Amino acid sequence: MTKTIGRRVGPLVGVYRPEGDKSLSHRALLFAALAGGESVIRRFLIGGVTRAMLRCLRQLGVEWALDEGAHVLRVRGVGLHGFSVPVGALDCGNSATTFRLLAGAVAAAGIPCTLTGSEGLRRRPMGRIVEPLRLMGADVADCDGRAPLTFRPAPLHALAYALPVASAQVKSCLVLAALAADGPCAFSEPGPSRDHTERMLAAMGASVRALEPPAHGVVTLPLAAPLRPLDIELPGDISSAAFLLVAASILPGSDFTLRQVGVNPTRTGILDALRAMGADIAVLNETVLAGEPVADLRVRAAALTGTSIHGDLVVRMIDEFPAFMIAAACARGETLVRDAAELRAKESDRIAIMAAALAALGVDIEEYPDGFRIRGTGRIAGGVSLDAHGDHRVAMSLALAALVAERPVAIQGFEILGESFPDFPRVLAL
């Protein structure tokens, strides 16, 4: 569908509690399937990407029941080696998280199966999980480093491996496979990546610990006893909250509060980046939920200025860059981002697509292989039709631009935002 959005009249005010975190929803669902007994997951995110994981697990013989109104999911675990051999390929849709985490889980389970997905997912790099899985002994056939992947049963062995790129999805895939290895596995990274997998698996009884500083990564021991089932309530998704943080920052007079948002330090780069631009964001009522730090975030409109982003901060906000680029376009002065080549391997090439979209909107932007430079004037012209390119975060970012553009913006493929944030149009009254 094509959605045309005009300039918003009036501020963004009120209170909103975001849906459960996407990364945590994926992990809680899959880890519950690998546990012994029944798990209960509250505030489970219901979106296209999590439905892909639900469908795949059902093909693998996992029983689950979802109360969509209450966002409560119950999962009957089958254990690490309890998956049934699926009939047909496991279709992961647009969800690379589903694909990469399931790859580690089916390698550990030792069952024959094929993982595939949408055309967009099949373009994404999967060699980064195939190589280390093969080094562990996995029998996996790929398609020139991309999906589909076909697994055949094979014993897994201890491995020490250095990931070339800091990636929570790759690390999580390998940690899951390592649970079935014949000895300890160590996976190091060049920088920090989100640690949801380590936190949750450790709480379920797995021996997963961080490498000693200053190193980044994990050491995983083979699973000695069944994972304990979960009974948790998930924090709100900071990646979804980022779009509302930007909206409230750039819409004059806004005063908006997001309740119980996950503020895991491996995910809060967007807060640091926006504050560096002058955003008025207060972190309130900090507590712990499901082993994860959470807080309320109050954001008020502010005059933003350009900033510079590089190094470890890039990894800590990698999913939020499309929203951040709108903030940079609305800021005064120059914003420079480097060390962000990973943005080209997301649901779309987010550097190229967002750069082209912002240029069409009248923004002065220069594209680099590993980033971009935006010379913000506070002005977005609008009056164009843009394509979301099947990327949920691009769709929402273009909508943010339309809220402050001088002329309406038409967004083709707008519905793709339902993959991760179905509530987005309602919250912003689009």
Residue pairs with C-beta under 8 A, 6 or more apart in sequence:
1 413
1 414
1 415
2 385
2 410
2 411
2 412
2 413
2 414
3 399
3 410
3 411
3 414
3 430
4 408
4 409
4 410
4 411
5 399
5 402
5 403
5 408
5 409
5 411
5 430
6 402
6 408
7 382
7 402
7 403
7 404
7 405
7 406
7 407
7 408
8 251
8 403
8 404
8 428
10 251
10 253
11 248
11 251
11 252
11 253
11 254
11 255
11 301
12 244
12 247
12 248
12 251
12 254
12 256
12 428
13 253
13 254
13 255
13 256
14 256
14 257
15 256
15 257
15 258
15 259
16 244
16 256
16 257
16 258
16 259
16 427
17 236
17 258
17 259
17 260
18 236
18 237
18 240
18 241
18 244
18 258
18 259
18 261
18 423
19 43
19 45
19 46
19 47
19 71
19 236
19 237
19 240
19 421
19 422
19 423
20 42
20 43
20 44
20 45
20 71
20 234
20 235
20 236
20 237
21 45
21 196
21 234
21 235
21 236
21 237
21 238
21 239
21 262
21 292
22 45
22 47
22 49
22 50
22 97
22 237
22 239
22 240
22 420
23 97
23 168
23 194
23 196
23 237
23 239
24 196
24 200
24 234
24 235
24 262
24 290
24 292
25 41
25 44
25 45
25 50
25 234
26 49
26 50
26 53
26 95
26 97
26 98
26 101
27 101
27 172
27 196
27 197
27 200
28 39
28 41
28 44
28 200
28 230
28 232
28 234
29 41
29 44
29 50
29 53
29 54
29 57
29 64
29 73
29 75
30 53
30 57
30 101
30 102
30 105
30 176
31 200
31 201
31 204
31 227
31 230
32 39
32 41
32 75
32 77
32 229
32 230
33 57
33 60
33 62
33 64
33 75
33 77
33 78
33 105
34 77
34 78
34 79
34 80
34 105
34 176
34 179
34 227
35 77
35 79
35 204
35 226
35 227
35 228
35 229
35 230
36 77
36 79
36 226
36 227
36 228
36 229
37 76
37 77
37 228
37 229
38 74
38 75
38 76
38 77
38 229
39 74
39 75
39 77
39 229
39 230
39 231
40 72
40 73
40 74
40 230
40 231
40 232
41 72
41 73
41 74
41 75
41 230
41 232
41 234
42 70
42 71
42 72
42 232
42 233
42 234
43 71
43 233
43 234
43 235
43 236
44 50
44 66
44 71
44 72
44 73
44 234
45 71
45 234
45 237
45 420
46 66
46 68
46 71
46 422
47 418
47 419
47 420
47 421
47 422
48 93
48 94
48 95
48 392
48 418
48 419
48 420
49 93
49 94
49 95
49 97
49 98
49 419
49 420
50 95
51 93
52 91
52 92
52 93
52 94
52 95
52 98
52 117
53 92
53 95
53 97
53 98
53 101
53 102
54 64
54 66
55 91
56 86
56 90
56 91
56 92
56 98
56 102
57 64
57 75
58 64
59 86
59 87
59 88
59 90
60 78
60 83
60 84
60 86
60 90
60 106
60 111
60 113
61 78
61 82
61 83
61 84
62 75
62 76
62 77
62 78
62 83
63 75
63 76
64 73
64 74
64 75
64 76
65 73
65 74
66 72
66 73
66 74
67 73
77 226
77 227
77 229
79 226
79 227
80 108
80 109
80 179
80 180
80 223
80 226
80 227
81 108
81 109
81 110
81 180
82 109
83 105
83 106
83 109
83 111
84 111
85 111
85 112
85 113
86 111
86 113
89 113
89 114
89 115
89 116
89 148
90 102
90 106
90 113
90 114
90 115
90 116
91 116
91 117
92 98
92 99
92 102
92 115
92 116
92 117
92 121
92 147
93 117
93 118
93 121
94 117
94 118
94 120
94 121
94 347
94 390
94 416
94 419
95 117
95 121
95 419
96 117
96 121
96 124
96 169
96 347
97 169
98 117
99 115
99 117
99 121
99 126
99 147
100 126
100 129
100 169
100 170
100 172
100 173
101 169
101 172
101 173
101 176
102 115
103 115
103 126
103 129
103 133
103 140
103 149
103 151
103 173
104 129
104 133
104 172
104 173
104 174
104 175
104 176
104 177
105 176
105 177
106 113
106 115
106 151
107 133
107 136
107 138
107 140
107 151
107 154
107 156
107 176
107 177
107 180
108 156
108 176
108 177
108 178
108 179
108 180
109 180
110 153
110 154
110 155
110 180
111 151
111 153
112 150
112 151
112 152
112 153
113 150
113 151
114 148
114 149
114 150
114 151
115 147
115 148
115 149
115 150
115 151
116 122
116 147
116 148
116 149
117 147
117 148
118 390
120 347
120 348
120 390
120 391
121 147
122 143
122 146
122 147
122 148
123 146
124 146
124 147
124 345
124 346
124 347
125 145
125 146
125 345
126 142
126 145
126 146
126 147
126 149
127 142
127 145
127 146
128 163
128 164
128 165
128 167
128 170
129 169
129 170
129 173
129 174
130 140
130 142
130 145
130 149
132 159
132 161
132 163
132 170
132 174
132 187
133 140
133 173
133 174
133 177
134 140
135 159
135 161
136 156
136 157
136 159
136 174
136 177
136 178
136 181
136 185
137 154
137 155
137 156
137 157
138 151
138 154
138 156
138 177
139 151
139 152
139 153
139 154
140 149
140 150
140 151
140 152
141 149
141 150
142 148
142 149
143 149
155 182
156 177
156 178
156 180
156 181
156 182
157 181
157 182
157 183
158 181
158 182
158 183
158 184
158 185
159 178
159 181
159 185
159 186
160 185
160 186
160 188
161 174
161 185
161 186
161 187
161 188
162 187
162 188
162 189
162 190
163 170
163 171
163 187
163 188
163 189
163 190
163 217
164 190
165 189
165 190
165 342
166 189
166 190
166 191
166 192
166 193
166 216
166 315
167 189
167 193
167 342
168 193
168 194
168 195
168 196
168 197
168 266
171 187
171 189
171 193
171 197
171 217
171 218
172 196
172 197
174 185
174 187
175 185
175 187
175 197
175 198
175 201
175 208
175 218
175 220
176 197
177 185
178 185
178 187
178 220
178 222
179 201
179 206
179 220
179 222
179 223
180 222
180 223
181 220
181 222
182 222
183 222
184 219
184 220
184 221
184 222
185 219
185 220
186 211
186 217
186 218
186 219
186 220
187 217
187 218
187 220
188 211
188 215
188 216
188 217
189 216
189 217
190 216
191 216
191 311
191 312
191 315
192 216
192 266
192 312
192 315
192 316
193 216
193 266
193 315
194 264
194 266
194 267
195 210
195 264
195 266
196 264
196 292
197 208
198 208
198 209
198 210
198 218
199 291
199 292
200 230
200 290
200 291
201 208
201 227
202 208
202 209
203 228
203 291
204 227
204 228
204 229
204 230
205 225
205 226
205 227
205 228
206 220
206 221
206 223
206 227
207 220
207 221
207 224
208 218
208 219
208 220
208 221
209 218
209 219
210 217
210 218
210 219
211 217
211 218
211 219
232 290
232 291
233 289
233 290
234 289
234 290
235 260
235 261
235 262
235 289
235 290
235 292
235 294
236 258
236 259
236 260
236 261
236 262
236 294
237 261
237 262
237 420
237 421
238 261
238 262
238 263
238 264
238 267
238 268
238 270
238 320
239 267
239 319
239 320
239 393
239 420
240 420
240 421
240 424
241 258
241 261
241 297
242 270
242 319
242 320
242 323
242 324
243 323
243 396
243 397
243 400
243 421
243 424
244 256
244 258
244 299
244 427
244 428
245 258
245 270
245 271
245 274
245 279
245 281
245 297
245 299
245 323
246 274
246 323
246 324
246 326
246 327
246 400
247 254
247 256
247 400
247 403
247 428
248 254
248 255
248 256
248 299
248 300
248 301
249 274
249 279
249 280
249 281
249 299
249 301
249 302
249 304
249 327
249 330
250 301
250 304
250 326
250 327
250 330
250 400
250 403
250 404
251 301
251 403
251 404
252 301
253 301
254 299
254 300
254 301
255 298
255 299
255 300
255 301
256 298
256 299
256 300
257 296
257 297
257 298
257 299
258 296
258 297
258 298
258 299
259 296
260 289
260 294
260 295
260 296
261 294
261 295
261 296
261 297
262 289
262 292
262 293
262 294
263 271
263 283
263 286
263 293
263 294
263 295
263 297
264 292
264 293
265 293
265 316
266 315
266 316
267 316
268 316
269 313
269 314
269 315
269 316
269 317
269 318
269 320
270 317
270 320
270 323
270 324
271 281
271 283
271 297
272 313
272 316
272 317
273 307
273 309
273 313
273 317
273 320
273 324
274 281
274 304
274 324
274 327
275 281
276 307
277 304
277 305
277 306
277 307
277 327
277 328
277 331
277 335
278 302
278 303
278 304
278 305
278 331
279 299
279 302
279 304
279 327
280 299
280 300
280 301
280 302
281 297
281 298
281 299
282 297
282 298
282 299
283 295
283 296
283 297
284 295
284 296
284 297
284 298
285 295
285 296
286 293
286 294
286 295
287 293
287 294
287 295
288 294
303 332
304 327
304 328
304 330
304 331
304 332
304 376
305 331
305 332
305 333
306 328
306 331
306 332
306 333
306 334
306 335
306 336
306 374
306 375
306 376
307 328
307 331
307 335
308 335
308 336
308 337
309 317
309 324
309 335
309 336
309 337
309 338
309 340
309 371
310 336
310 337
310 338
310 339
310 340
310 371
311 339
314 337
314 339
314 340
314 342
315 342
317 324
318 340
318 342
318 343
319 346
319 393
321 337
321 340
321 343
321 350
321 354
322 350
322 354
322 391
322 393
322 394
322 396
322 397
323 393
323 396
323 397
323 400
325 354
325 358
325 372
325 374
325 397
326 397
326 400
326 401
328 335
328 374
328 376
329 358
329 361
329 363
329 365
329 374
329 376
329 380
329 401
330 376
330 378
330 380
330 404
331 376
331 378
332 376
332 377
332 378
333 375
333 376
334 373
334 374
334 375
334 376
335 373
335 374
335 376
336 371
336 372
336 373
337 371
337 372
337 373
338 368
338 370
338 371
339 370
339 371
340 351
340 370
340 371
341 369
341 370
341 371
343 349
343 350
343 351
343 371
344 350
344 351
344 352
346 391
346 393
347 390
347 391
347 392
347 393
347 394
348 389
348 390
348 391
348 394
350 391
350 393
350 394
351 367
351 368
351 371
351 372
352 367
353 389
353 391
353 394
354 372
354 394
354 397
355 365
355 367
355 372
357 386
357 394
357 398
357 401
358 365
358 374
358 401
359 365
360 384
360 386
361 380
361 381
361 382
361 384
361 386
361 401
361 405
361 409
362 379
362 380
362 381
362 382
363 374
363 376
363 380
364 374
364 375
364 376
364 377
365 372
365 373
365 374
365 375
366 372
366 373
366 374
379 406
380 401
380 404
380 405
380 406
381 405
381 406
381 407
382 401
382 402
382 405
382 406
382 407
382 408
382 409
383 405
383 406
383 407
383 408
383 409
384 409
384 410
385 409
385 410
385 411
385 412
386 398
386 409
386 410
386 411
386 412
387 411
387 412
387 413
388 394
388 395
388 398
388 411
388 412
388 413
388 414
388 416
388 417
389 413
390 413
390 416
391 416
392 416
392 417
392 418
392 419
392 420
392 421
393 420
395 411
395 413
395 414
395 415
395 416
395 417
396 417
396 421
396 424
398 409
398 411
399 411
399 414
399 417
399 424
399 428
399 430
401 409
402 408
402 409
402 411
403 428
417 424
417 425
424 430
